[in-house]
Amino acid sequence: MHKQTVRRSGLTMPIVTPRFIDNAWRRDCDFIVIDLEDSVPQQLKAHARTLVKNAIATVSKGGAEAFCRINHDTVEADLDGAVWPGLKRIKYPKTEHAAEVRMLDEIISRLERERGITPGSIEIDCGIETALGTANVLEIAAASPRVKEFGASAGGYDYSRDLGVEMFVEFDQFIYGKGEAELAARTLGLGVRASPFVVNKSGSVSDPDRALRQAEGAYKMGIRLGGGGLNPAVVEGHNKGLTPTAEDIRDAQWVIEQYRQLASTSDTWREVDGRVIDRYEAARARATFEYADLCAARDKEKAAAVERVKAALK
């Protein structure tokens, strides 16, 4: 069963743009994705690989986990440049077969041994961005114990191109792929990464209101993991929308109190104010408390890290 990790917000940053990497600690992200893929021009790919080792420590200064997105077609070279102490996850785009994930696992395992990294500590995030990948989601998600979380792309150029659909429309043309990935994740007990459809006809990646609405919608769906974004303007909305509110906490407290009263009877459930109270609802309420505590601890951890960086700069 998936162990809950607080990953509400993140930013994907081009490794070849120093100001983005150097200022990552200021962004209040739960994770930062160091990008070797789409944001890096082809002529800079080899140079970009040499920058990852130092960038891992740089982007982690503010408490964020360091991830790295590699290229689909240069796996060995990219992993050699990316797998260093401090890295938490490899993001592998356009995954289509379970054999690819097993290959990644084998190479990462070797590099962990060679570089003194705790065996099995680096996760694999499989990007599902094609019809073939969607058809094979269960096998892909089950291919390695390094796959801890799973979800299909909520859109994007590559998936749109492969399916032959428009990216920015008023309906969710990616709903089938997202649903298949969510079912695979739930079947295997992995963390589910998903989000509801929110219209974005302009293609904007910097709309804070849309980011908040999408994160709040995901939370109401029972999703606790965010996929991150491309612009710092969305980070606050993702953090807020995927964190339990004061109202959520009060509601959970009410459910627990009602369940305590129920537990003193011989009934297995009862209806109170139009709501069913039973052990399942009580378990959900307790999970809300636990997740709220995790979020608070994560925010405290990031704040302390930021203060350390500020103190060092004085």
C-alpha positions in Angstrom: 0.0 0.0 0.0 1.2 3.5 -0.9 2.8 5.4 2.0 1.4 9.0 1.9 4.0 11.6 0.8 3.2 15.3 0.7 3.7 16.3 -3.0 1.2 19.0 -3.7 3.3 21.4 -5.8 6.2 21.4 -8.1 7.9 23.2 -10.9 9.7 21.8 -14.0 12.8 23.9 -14.6 15.3 23.9 -17.5 18.7 22.9 -16.2 20.4 25.2 -18.7 18.7 28.4 -17.3 20.7 29.2 -14.2 18.4 31.8 -12.7 15.6 29.3 -12.5 17.7 26.6 -10.8 19.4 29.1 -8.5 16.1 30.6 -7.3 14.2 27.3 -6.9 14.5 27.5 -3.1 12.3 30.6 -3.1 9.3 28.9 -4.7 7.8 27.0 -1.8 7.5 23.8 -3.9 7.3 20.3 -2.5 9.4 19.1 -5.4 11.4 20.6 -8.3 11.8 18.8 -11.6 15.3 19.4 -13.1 14.5 19.1 -16.8 16.8 17.5 -19.4 14.0 17.0 -21.9 11.7 19.5 -23.8 13.1 22.7 -22.3 16.7 21.9 -23.3 17.8 22.6 -27.0 19.3 19.6 -28.7 22.8 21.2 -29.0 22.9 21.7 -25.2 21.8 18.2 -24.2 25.3 16.8 -23.5 26.2 19.9 -21.5 23.0 19.8 -19.6 23.8 16.3 -18.2 26.9 17.7 -16.6 24.9 20.2 -14.6 22.5 17.9 -12.8 24.8 16.8 -9.9 25.3 20.3 -8.6 21.7 21.3 -9.4 20.3 18.6 -7.1 21.7 20.3 -4.1 20.8 23.7 -5.3 17.1 23.1 -5.9 16.8 21.2 -2.6 18.0 24.1 -0.5 14.5 25.3 0.2 13.2 21.8 1.3 12.0 20.6 -2.1 12.6 17.1 -3.3 14.8 16.9 -6.4 13.4 15.1 -9.4 15.0 14.9 -12.9 13.2 14.4 -16.2 15.3 12.6 -18.7 14.9 12.1 -22.5 13.2 9.0 -23.9 15.9 8.3 -26.5 19.1 8.9 -24.5 18.4 6.9 -21.3 21.8 5.7 -20.4 23.6 9.0 -21.0 20.9 10.9 -19.1 20.9 8.5 -16.1 24.6 8.7 -15.9 24.4 12.4 -15.6 21.3 12.5 -13.3 21.7 9.7 -10.7 23.6 11.2 -7.8 23.1 11.4 -4.0 20.1 13.6 -3.2 18.0 12.7 -6.2 14.6 11.4 -5.3 13.0 10.5 -8.6 13.6 9.9 -12.3 10.8 11.1 -14.6 10.8 9.0 -17.8 8.6 10.5 -20.6 6.6 8.6 -23.2 6.7 5.3 -21.4 5.1 2.6 -23.6 6.3 -0.8 -22.4 7.1 -2.4 -19.0 10.5 -3.5 -20.4 11.6 0.1 -20.5 10.8 0.5 -16.8 12.8 -2.6 -16.0 15.7 -1.3 -18.0 15.6 2.0 -16.0 15.5 0.0 -12.8 18.6 -2.0 -13.8 20.7 1.0 -14.7 19.6 3.0 -11.7 20.4 0.1 -9.4 23.9 -0.1 -10.8 24.5 3.6 -10.4 23.2 3.5 -6.9 25.7 0.8 -6.0 28.6 2.7 -7.7 27.8 6.1 -6.2 26.9 5.2 -2.6 23.2 5.8 -2.9 20.8 3.8 -0.7 19.6 0.9 -2.9 16.1 1.3 -4.2 15.8 4.9 -3.0 15.4 6.6 -6.3 11.9 6.3 -7.7 10.7 6.0 -11.3 7.9 8.1 -12.6 6.5 6.8 -15.9 5.1 9.4 -18.2 2.1 8.1 -20.1 1.8 10.2 -23.2 0.8 7.9 -26.1 -2.0 5.5 -27.0 0.4 2.5 -26.7 1.4 3.6 -23.3 -2.2 3.9 -22.2 -2.9 0.4 -23.5 -0.1 -1.0 -21.4 -0.6 1.1 -18.2 -1.1 -1.8 -15.7 2.0 -3.7 -16.9 4.0 -0.4 -16.8 2.9 0.5 -13.3 3.7 -2.9 -12.0 7.1 -3.2 -13.7 9.2 -2.0 -10.8 8.9 -1.4 -7.1 10.5 2.0 -7.8 7.1 3.1 -9.2 5.5 4.6 -6.1 2.9 6.9 -7.8 1.2 6.7 -11.2 -1.0 8.8 -13.5 -1.4 9.6 -17.1 -0.8 13.0 -18.7 -3.7 15.4 -18.3 -2.9 16.7 -21.8 0.2 18.1 -23.3 1.6 18.4 -26.8 2.9 14.8 -27.1 -0.3 13.1 -26.0 -2.4 15.4 -28.2 -0.2 14.8 -31.2 -0.2 11.0 -30.7 -4.0 10.9 -30.3 -4.6 13.4 -33.1 -6.7 15.7 -30.9 -6.6 19.5 -30.1 -5.0 20.4 -26.8 -7.2 23.3 -25.7 -10.9 22.6 -26.0 -14.0 22.7 -23.7 -14.2 19.0 -23.0 -11.8 16.4 -21.6 -10.4 14.4 -24.6 -7.9 12.7 -22.3 -10.4 11.2 -19.8 -10.0 7.6 -20.9 -6.2 7.6 -20.5 -6.4 9.3 -17.1 -9.0 6.9 -15.9 -7.1 3.8 -17.0 -4.0 5.1 -15.2 -5.9 5.8 -12.0 -7.4 2.3 -12.0 -4.0 0.8 -12.5 -2.6 2.8 -9.6 -5.4 1.9 -7.3 -5.2 -1.8 -8.3 -1.6 -1.9 -7.4 -1.9 0.2 -4.2 0.2 3.1 -5.7 -0.2 6.8 -5.0 -2.8 8.2 -7.5 -1.8 11.3 -9.4 -4.8 12.8 -11.2 -6.8 16.0 -11.6 -10.3 17.0 -12.8 -10.8 18.8 -16.1 -10.8 22.6 -15.9 -11.2 24.5 -19.2 -8.1 26.1 -20.5 -8.7 27.3 -24.0 -5.9 29.9 -23.9 -3.2 27.4 -23.1 -2.0 29.5 -20.2 0.4 27.8 -17.7 0.4 30.8 -15.3 -3.3 31.1 -14.2 -3.3 31.1 -10.4 -7.1 30.9 -10.2 -7.3 27.9 -12.5 -4.5 26.2 -10.6 -6.4 26.6 -7.3 -9.7 25.4 -8.8 -8.0 22.3 -10.3 -6.2 21.5 -7.0 -9.4 21.9 -5.0 -11.2 19.7 -7.4 -8.5 17.0 -7.2 -8.7 17.1 -3.4 -12.5 16.6 -3.5 -11.9 13.6 -5.7 -9.7 12.1 -3.0 -6.4 12.9 -4.8 -3.6 14.1 -2.7 -0.7 14.2 -5.2 -0.1 17.1 -7.5 1.6 16.9 -10.9 3.3 20.3 -10.6 3.5 23.1 -13.2 5.6 25.3 -15.3 5.1 28.8 -13.8 5.7 29.9 -10.2 2.2 31.6 -10.3 0.5 28.1 -9.9 2.5 26.9 -6.8 0.4 28.7 -4.1 -2.8 27.4 -5.6 -1.5 23.8 -5.7 -0.3 24.0 -2.1 -3.5 25.5 -0.9 -5.9 23.4 -2.9 -4.3 20.1 -1.9 -4.1 20.9 1.8 -7.0 20.2 4.2 -8.8 23.4 5.1 -10.0 24.4 8.6 -13.5 23.4 7.5 -12.2 19.9 6.4 -10.7 19.5 9.9 -13.9 20.5 11.7 -15.9 18.2 9.5 -13.6 15.3 10.3 -13.9 16.0 14.0 -17.7 16.0 13.7 -17.6 12.6 11.9 -15.3 11.1 14.6 -17.6 12.4 17.4 -20.6 10.9 15.7 -18.8 7.6 15.2 -17.8 7.5 18.9 -21.5 7.8 19.7 -22.3 5.1 17.2 -19.6 2.8 18.6 -21.4 2.7 22.0 -24.4 1.1 20.4 -25.0 -2.2 18.6 -25.6 -0.4 15.3 -23.0 -0.6 12.5 -24.2 2.7 10.9 -26.6 5.5 11.3 -27.7 8.6 9.4 -27.1 12.0 11.0 -28.2 15.2 9.4 -28.6 13.3 6.1 -25.1 11.8 6.2 -24.2 8.1 6.7 -21.8 7.6 9.6 -20.0 4.2 9.7 -16.5 2.9 10.1 -15.6 3.8 6.6 -16.4 7.4 7.1 -14.6 7.4 10.4 -11.5 6.0 8.6 -11.7 8.8 6.1 -11.9 11.4 8.8 -8.8 9.9 10.6 -7.0 10.0 7.2 -7.8 13.7 6.9 -6.3 14.4 10.3 -3.2 12.4 9.4 -2.7 14.1 6.1 -3.3 17.6 7.6 -0.5 16.8 10.1 1.8 15.7 7.3 1.1 18.9 5.4 1.8 21.0 8.4 5.1 19.2 9.0 6.1 19.5 5.4 5.4 23.3 5.4 7.4 23.7 8.6 10.2 21.7 7.1 10.3 23.9 4.0 10.1 27.1 6.0 13.0 26.1 8.2 15.1 25.2 5.1 14.4 28.6 3.6 15.3 30.4 6.8 18.7 28.5 6.8 19.4 29.7 3.2 18.5 33.3 4.1 20.7 33.2 7.1 23.6 31.9 5.1 23.2 34.7 2.6 23.5 37.4 5.2 
